[in-house]
Amino acid sequence: MHILHVTPYYPPTFAYGGIPRIVHGLSNALHKLQHRVSVLTTDVCDANRRVDRTIYRNESGVRVWSVPNISNRLAFKQQLYLPLLDQPYFDEIERTTPIDIIHLHGHRHLLNNLVLRWAKKKGIPYVFTANGTLRRHEQKVRTKWLWDKVISGSVPLNANACIAVSNADRNIHKEWGISPDRIYTIPNGLALDEFSHVPRKNDFKESLNIPTQTPLVVYLGRISPRKGVDILIQSFKILQQTSAHLVIAGSDMGGLKKAKELANQHPQIHFVDTIEGEERLALLHDADVLVYPSQHEIFGLVPFEALMMNTPVVVSDDCGCGEIIQQANAGKVVPYGDVKQLAQEIDELLSTPSLGRAMVERGRSYIQKHFAFDVVAQQHVDLYHKFHRL
């Protein structure tokens, strides 16, 4: 089967959050299952750079086309992707093998519309994974409503299948008016081999001159208003473990200014930019507790990555990962916005390491069974076979 993934961002675009990691892992897993995999994306990288790669590249068997955007600044600051896409790209993707099915990732980007205009002429079916982009929240709510009304509201509604990654996500799809019989629940995957190498303990602490015996609380992810970083800072300030340090790592998506104002140059609160690879694993490994206090999150990869690095987690109940963490009994779940209870749960995990170790063990077992990319990829293949072009 020839599968075309369409995503506005693809690694090394890690500043854009989880979708690039998810599509990358799924593409590689599908290739290992002997399917032909192509990826159509744009050349965004981060706030200041475009991807420094050729328009076409072959990455371990996965064929990737990075279409130039008219403006990298509009793409990053306004989430407005204006890809210079024309017929020759499609001709090249299909040059040796016709596309059997298209998998769209993310909502409200013109790449979807341009691809579907071409796919309709060819009679190619498509499935759609919103990954948290369906709900009109946080910023530009009116603009999103208008965009759905005029430009792309039909994209999820006309999909052969919509993929939800949790029960919370499934409910959002229903609210959108998507028929339940076209909603399929498949969780996001994790590349478990990434966690086979454990960095040297205290590497990240030493890089920030944090004493090695000091308890470390960590937030890792994009810093936007709904991510709850402000709530975490307020909780951190009332911890009983007064010697603890807090690291907040991630790109600014509109919430950094408020977070820094609340931190007020606190000597034990550290802000770092987006980190990846070995540095990301080192931070998760050094953390004594990973906190994910987000709102309206349909999944959330970071808590599961932390569990794979043997770090206990505290998450909010208003997110998909909270739903899963609770089901697996793999961490602490607190009401979103409850500053006092969040502080209490962090304190308990810091003072009772055995409690965290038991939760981590349950979490790792659950992740290996349900979230390994080979498992998740096969679930996608089973779904593709229901609709692919014969």
C-alpha positions as CSV (number, residue, x, y, z in Angstrom):
1,M,0.0,0.0,0.0
2,H,1.2,3.5,-0.8
3,I,0.3,5.9,2.0
4,L,0.7,9.7,1.7
5,H,1.0,11.6,5.0
6,V,0.2,15.3,4.8
7,T,1.4,17.4,7.7
8,P,2.4,21.1,7.9
9,Y,5.5,20.3,9.9
10,Y,7.8,17.3,10.1
11,P,11.2,16.7,11.9
12,P,13.4,18.6,12.6
13,T,10.5,20.9,13.4
14,F,10.3,20.0,17.1
15,A,9.3,23.5,18.1
16,Y,5.9,22.7,16.8
17,G,5.1,20.1,19.5
18,G,4.0,16.5,19.3
19,I,2.6,16.2,15.7
20,P,6.0,16.1,14.0
21,R,7.2,13.4,16.3
22,I,4.0,11.4,15.9
23,V,4.0,11.5,12.1
24,H,7.7,10.7,11.9
25,G,7.3,7.7,14.2
26,L,4.2,6.4,12.4
27,S,5.8,6.8,9.0
28,N,8.9,4.8,10.0
29,A,6.8,2.1,11.6
30,L,4.6,1.8,8.4
31,H,7.7,1.5,6.3
32,K,9.0,-1.3,8.5
33,L,5.7,-3.1,7.9
34,Q,6.7,-3.0,4.2
35,H,4.4,-0.2,3.0
36,R,5.5,2.6,0.7
37,V,5.4,5.8,2.7
38,S,5.5,9.4,1.4
39,V,5.3,12.6,3.4
40,L,4.2,15.9,2.1
41,T,5.1,18.8,4.4
42,T,6.3,22.4,4.4
43,D,9.8,23.9,5.1
44,V,9.0,25.4,8.5
45,C,11.4,24.7,11.3
46,D,11.1,27.2,14.1
47,A,10.5,30.9,14.8
48,N,13.6,32.0,12.8
49,R,14.6,29.2,10.5
50,R,13.3,27.1,7.7
51,V,14.3,23.4,7.4
52,D,17.8,23.2,6.0
53,R,17.1,20.3,3.7
54,T,16.5,19.7,0.0
55,I,12.9,19.8,-1.2
56,Y,13.0,16.0,-1.7
57,R,14.8,13.6,0.6
58,N,14.8,9.9,1.4
59,E,15.0,9.2,5.1
60,S,15.6,5.5,5.7
61,G,13.0,4.6,3.1
62,V,10.4,7.3,3.9
63,R,10.2,9.8,1.0
64,V,9.8,13.4,2.2
65,W,8.8,16.4,0.2
66,S,9.2,19.8,2.0
67,V,7.3,22.4,0.1
68,P,8.5,26.0,0.6
69,N,6.2,28.4,2.5
70,I,5.7,32.0,1.3
71,S,6.4,33.2,4.9
72,N,8.1,31.3,7.7
73,R,7.2,34.1,10.1
74,L,3.5,33.7,9.3
75,A,3.7,30.0,9.7
76,F,5.3,30.1,13.1
77,K,3.7,33.3,14.6
78,Q,0.2,33.0,13.1
79,Q,0.0,29.3,12.2
80,L,-0.7,30.4,8.7
81,Y,0.9,28.0,6.2
82,L,1.1,29.2,2.6
83,P,2.8,26.4,0.7
84,L,3.9,26.9,-2.9
85,L,2.3,23.6,-4.0
86,D,1.6,22.7,-7.6
87,Q,0.9,19.7,-9.8
88,P,4.5,18.5,-10.3
89,Y,4.8,17.6,-6.6
90,F,1.9,15.2,-6.9
91,D,3.2,13.8,-10.2
92,E,6.5,13.0,-8.6
93,I,5.0,11.4,-5.5
94,E,2.9,9.1,-7.7
95,R,5.7,8.6,-10.3
96,T,6.3,4.9,-9.6
97,T,3.3,3.9,-7.5
98,P,-0.2,5.3,-7.3
99,I,-1.3,6.6,-3.9
100,D,-3.8,4.3,-2.2
101,I,-4.8,6.4,0.7
102,I,-4.0,9.9,2.1
103,H,-3.6,10.5,5.8
104,L,-4.1,14.2,6.8
105,H,-2.6,15.4,10.1
106,G,-3.7,18.6,11.8
107,H,-6.6,21.0,11.0
108,R,-6.7,24.5,9.5
109,H,-3.7,24.5,7.2
110,L,-4.0,25.1,3.5
111,L,-1.8,22.1,2.7
112,N,-4.9,19.9,3.4
113,N,-7.1,21.9,1.1
114,L,-4.6,21.8,-1.8
115,V,-4.0,18.1,-1.4
116,L,-7.7,17.3,-1.3
117,R,-8.4,19.4,-4.4
118,W,-6.1,17.1,-6.3
119,A,-7.1,13.9,-4.5
120,K,-10.8,14.4,-5.3
121,K,-10.0,14.4,-9.0
122,K,-8.0,11.2,-8.6
123,G,-10.7,9.5,-6.4
124,I,-8.2,8.9,-3.6
125,P,-9.8,8.3,-0.1
126,Y,-8.4,10.0,3.0
127,V,-8.4,9.7,6.8
128,F,-7.9,12.6,9.1
129,T,-6.2,12.9,12.5
130,A,-6.7,16.3,14.2
131,N,-4.4,15.6,17.1
132,G,-5.9,18.4,19.2
133,T,-6.5,21.0,16.5
134,L,-10.2,20.6,16.1
135,R,-11.3,22.6,19.1
136,R,-11.4,26.3,18.7
137,H,-9.6,27.4,21.8
138,E,-6.8,29.5,23.2
139,Q,-6.1,32.0,20.5
140,K,-7.8,33.5,17.5
141,V,-11.1,31.8,18.2
142,R,-13.1,33.9,15.8
143,T,-10.6,33.5,13.1
144,K,-10.7,29.7,13.5
145,W,-14.5,29.8,13.4
146,L,-14.3,31.8,10.1
147,W,-11.6,29.6,8.7
148,D,-13.8,26.5,9.4
149,K,-16.9,28.2,7.9
150,V,-15.2,29.4,4.7
151,I,-12.1,27.3,4.0
152,S,-11.6,24.0,5.8
153,G,-14.6,22.9,7.8
154,S,-15.5,20.2,5.3
155,V,-12.1,18.5,5.7
156,P,-12.9,16.5,8.9
157,L,-16.6,16.2,7.9
158,N,-15.9,14.6,4.6
159,A,-13.1,12.3,5.7
160,N,-13.6,8.6,5.1
161,A,-12.5,8.2,8.7
162,C,-11.5,10.5,11.6
163,I,-8.9,9.1,14.1
164,A,-9.3,10.1,17.7
165,V,-6.5,9.4,20.1
166,S,-8.5,9.2,23.3
167,N,-12.0,9.2,24.6
168,A,-11.7,12.9,25.3
169,D,-10.7,13.4,21.6
170,R,-13.6,11.2,20.5
171,N,-16.1,13.5,22.3
172,I,-14.6,16.6,20.6
173,H,-15.2,14.9,17.2
174,K,-18.8,14.2,18.1
175,E,-19.3,17.8,19.2
176,W,-18.1,18.8,15.7
177,G,-20.9,16.8,14.2
178,I,-18.9,13.9,12.9
179,S,-20.9,10.7,12.9
180,P,-19.7,8.2,15.6
181,D,-19.4,5.4,13.1
182,R,-16.7,7.4,11.3
183,I,-14.6,8.0,14.4
184,Y,-11.9,5.4,15.2
185,T,-9.9,5.5,18.3
186,I,-6.2,4.8,17.9
187,P,-3.7,6.2,20.5
188,N,-0.5,8.1,19.6
189,G,2.6,6.0,19.4
190,L,6.0,6.1,21.1
191,A,9.3,5.1,19.6
192,L,10.3,2.9,22.5
193,D,13.8,2.3,21.2
194,E,14.5,6.0,21.9
195,F,14.4,5.2,25.6
196,S,16.8,2.2,25.5
197,H,19.8,4.5,26.1
198,V,19.8,6.1,29.6
199,P,21.9,9.2,29.9
200,R,24.4,9.7,32.7
201,K,22.5,10.8,35.8
202,N,22.6,14.5,36.7
203,D,23.9,15.6,33.3
204,F,21.1,18.2,33.0
205,K,21.3,19.3,36.5
206,E,25.0,20.0,36.2
207,S,24.4,22.0,32.9
208,L,22.3,24.4,35.0
209,N,24.5,24.3,38.1
210,I,21.7,22.6,40.1
211,P,23.1,20.6,43.1
212,T,22.9,16.9,42.2
213,Q,21.0,15.9,45.4
214,T,18.4,18.6,44.9
215,P,14.8,17.5,44.0
216,L,13.9,18.5,40.5
217,V,10.4,19.2,39.2
218,V,10.1,19.5,35.4
219,Y,7.6,20.8,32.8
220,L,8.5,19.9,29.2
221,G,6.4,21.1,26.3
222,R,5.2,24.2,24.4
223,I,4.5,27.2,26.7
224,S,1.0,28.4,25.8
225,P,-1.8,29.7,28.0
226,R,-3.7,26.4,28.2
227,K,-0.6,24.4,29.2
228,G,-1.0,25.5,32.8
229,V,2.6,26.5,33.3
230,D,1.4,29.5,35.4
231,I,-0.5,27.1,37.6
232,L,2.6,24.9,38.1
233,I,4.7,28.0,39.1
234,Q,2.2,29.0,41.7
235,S,2.2,25.4,43.1
236,F,5.9,25.2,43.1
237,K,6.1,28.3,45.3
238,I,4.1,26.7,48.0
239,L,5.9,23.3,48.0
240,Q,7.0,21.9,51.4
241,Q,10.1,20.7,49.6
242,T,11.6,24.2,49.6
243,S,14.9,23.0,48.3
244,A,13.4,21.8,45.0
245,H,14.2,23.4,41.7
246,L,11.8,23.7,38.7
247,V,12.8,23.5,35.1
248,I,10.4,24.8,32.4
249,A,11.5,23.7,29.0
250,G,9.8,24.5,25.7
251,S,9.1,27.0,23.0
252,D,7.1,30.1,23.6
253,M,3.6,29.8,22.1
254,G,2.1,32.8,24.0
255,G,2.5,31.8,27.6
256,L,6.2,32.6,28.4
257,K,5.7,36.2,29.4
258,K,3.1,35.5,32.0
259,A,5.2,32.5,33.3
260,K,8.3,34.6,33.7
261,E,6.3,37.4,35.5
262,L,5.0,34.8,38.0
263,A,8.4,33.3,38.5
264,N,9.7,36.8,39.2
265,Q,13.3,35.8,38.8
266,H,13.0,33.0,41.4
267,P,16.5,31.6,41.8
268,Q,15.2,28.0,41.8
269,I,13.0,28.3,38.6
270,H,14.9,27.8,35.3
271,F,13.6,28.5,31.8
272,V,15.2,26.7,28.8
273,D,14.2,26.7,25.1
274,T,13.1,23.7,23.1
275,I,15.3,20.7,23.7
276,E,15.5,17.4,21.8
277,G,17.5,14.2,21.5
278,E,20.0,13.4,24.2
279,E,19.3,16.6,26.1
280,R,15.6,15.9,26.2
281,L,16.2,12.4,27.6
282,A,18.8,13.8,30.1
283,L,16.2,16.3,31.5
284,L,13.5,13.6,31.8
285,H,16.0,11.2,33.5
286,D,17.1,13.8,36.0
287,A,13.6,14.8,36.9
288,D,12.2,13.6,40.2
289,V,8.7,14.5,39.1
290,L,7.3,15.5,35.6
291,V,4.3,17.8,35.8
292,Y,1.8,18.2,32.9
293,P,-0.9,20.6,34.2
294,S,-2.5,21.2,30.8
295,Q,-6.1,22.0,29.8
296,H,-8.0,20.7,26.7
297,E,-5.2,18.2,25.9
298,I,-6.5,15.3,23.9
299,F,-3.4,13.1,24.5
300,G,0.0,14.5,25.6
301,L,3.1,12.5,24.8
302,V,5.5,14.0,27.4
303,P,4.1,12.2,30.6
304,F,4.5,8.8,28.8
305,E,8.0,9.7,27.7
306,A,8.8,10.6,31.4
307,L,7.5,7.2,32.5
308,M,9.7,5.5,30.0
309,M,12.6,7.3,31.6
310,N,11.5,6.1,35.1
311,T,10.2,9.4,36.2
312,P,6.8,9.7,38.0
313,V,4.2,12.1,36.7
314,V,1.5,14.4,37.9
315,V,-1.1,15.4,35.2
316,S,-4.3,17.3,35.1
317,D,-7.7,15.7,34.7
318,D,-8.7,17.9,31.8
319,C,-6.6,16.1,29.2
320,G,-6.4,12.8,27.4
321,C,-3.2,11.7,29.1
322,G,-5.0,12.2,32.5
323,E,-7.6,9.8,31.3
324,I,-5.0,7.2,30.4
325,I,-2.8,7.7,33.4
326,Q,-5.8,7.2,35.6
327,Q,-6.8,4.1,33.7
328,A,-3.3,2.6,34.1
329,N,-2.9,3.8,37.7
330,A,0.4,5.2,36.5
331,G,0.6,8.6,38.1
332,K,-1.2,11.4,40.1
333,V,-4.2,13.1,38.5
334,V,-5.3,16.4,39.8
335,P,-8.2,18.8,38.9
336,Y,-7.0,21.4,36.4
337,G,-6.2,24.7,38.0
338,D,-6.1,23.4,41.6
339,V,-2.9,25.0,42.8
340,K,-3.0,23.6,46.3
341,Q,-3.7,19.9,45.4
342,L,-1.1,20.0,42.6
343,A,1.5,21.1,45.2
344,Q,0.4,18.4,47.6
345,E,0.8,15.7,44.9
346,I,4.2,16.9,43.9
347,D,5.3,16.9,47.5
348,E,4.1,13.4,48.1
349,L,6.0,12.0,45.1
350,L,9.1,13.9,46.2
351,S,8.9,12.6,49.7
352,T,7.8,9.0,48.9
353,P,10.0,7.7,46.0
354,S,8.6,4.1,46.5
355,L,5.1,5.4,45.5
356,G,6.5,6.9,42.3
357,R,8.5,3.8,41.4
358,A,5.3,1.6,41.6
359,M,3.4,4.0,39.4
360,V,6.3,4.1,36.9
361,E,6.4,0.3,36.7
362,R,2.7,0.1,35.9
363,G,3.0,3.0,33.4
364,R,5.9,1.4,31.5
365,S,4.0,-1.9,31.2
366,Y,0.9,-0.1,29.9
367,I,2.9,1.9,27.4
368,Q,4.8,-1.1,26.0
369,K,1.6,-2.9,25.5
370,H,-0.5,-0.1,23.9
371,F,1.7,2.6,22.5
372,A,4.6,0.9,20.8
373,F,4.7,2.3,17.2
374,D,4.6,-1.2,15.7
375,V,1.3,-1.8,17.5
376,V,-0.1,1.6,16.6
377,A,1.0,1.3,13.0
378,Q,-0.7,-2.0,12.5
379,Q,-3.9,-0.5,13.9
380,H,-3.6,2.3,11.2
381,V,-3.0,-0.3,8.5
382,D,-6.2,-2.2,9.5
383,L,-8.1,1.1,9.2
384,Y,-6.5,2.1,5.9
385,H,-7.6,-1.3,4.4
386,K,-11.2,-0.4,5.1
387,F,-11.0,2.5,2.6
388,H,-7.9,2.4,0.4
389,R,-8.3,2.8,-3.3
390,L,-8.5,-0.7,-5.0
